[in-house]
């Protein structure tokens, strides 16, 4: 019965969950921008206190590895690695897009294809395509959305689009019968925990010393706005 603390910080939403044997005992999600660095450890402490468990009782720490926000991923992964070092526990990392697909798939009774999208600015998104068994049909990539994007797939199958990058694709696919858009889906730590439980049973762990987030694209710094 693996006890896994899961961390998800790949977008503006910060979440933490504790799962035991694949069942979520407690989870918390903060919809506060730029809260990761100040509140992540606080939420972790609250979760552990809520379930009455000591950190030393954990069997592993899991983290959403990306793609997503450069800063958010860096904070989440560094926190997870720090806990693994301090507690001498294994690290599990899960693709963020798979985390989102897994969450939506809990209610995917139609067996439609799953297409999570994370906003990568302008008309670009981080995306992948999964079937109802969470098999990867299209690998994770940074895709510039156009009117004919996913046309070949949509001609054959219904596709569920979701995530904070899906809105701009909805504007291009308005009226497309096989394109279904789901609102308010953000990566959740409890979904990280469900996938991490499977990885734990397989012994699929990361090298804590060398593991890095899956940024997908190089970080591009922006100049701060001038104060008038």
Phi, psi and omega in degrees: 000078183297132176258116188235127172268126184243141183234135178225116183220027188282345178235198179287349179267136179246128179218153180222144179213156173238124179240145176234118181056036178083003178252131182282120178271324181201146177207154179215141184226129181248121178262055181237118180295144177060032179262349188303309187292330184265332188247348184301310181293329177296315180295321178301314179298320180295318180298313182294322178292323181300320182267357179067039183238142176275150180300327181293344180279349180294150175261338180194163173240133181242151181216146172283119192269352183114175009286172179158207181294129180303309183294315180299315180296318181300318180293313181297314182291318179296322178294314180298316180295321179298319178295318180297318177297312185294323185262351184058051180242154179287154179253133175242135179237137184232137177300130184298321180294323176293324176301314179294317180297320179297321180295312180293326184293343177298334180243016184272073183285343181274354183059032175291161175286157186242127182229088175289146179223126175249130183300128176241023177080154185051228181259023181254144177223155166270127186209166174204172180229131181233154173267184184292349175258009181065024171284138183280114180267326173228128184294158177302130181205166171264117187240133173274121185283134177226170183300327183264008178299134178066012182302316182299319179291316182293337177289343184245336191208150174286139181233133175266122178252136183201166183109168185286000175256356186283336183300318182288337174282328178300325179295332179275334186248024180302120179096353179290120188300318185271359179261111181248128183250131182247127182274161168059039174255117175234152180302138183238141181295330180295327177289323173303316182297321180296316179288325180294327178299318178296318179295321179300315182296335177270352183073029183270085184247159178264159172279109187301322184293324188249355183293136176230152177300156177270084184288330181073316177234154177293147178289132177243115181283144177250145181285137179294148179290145178289140177271121182280000000 
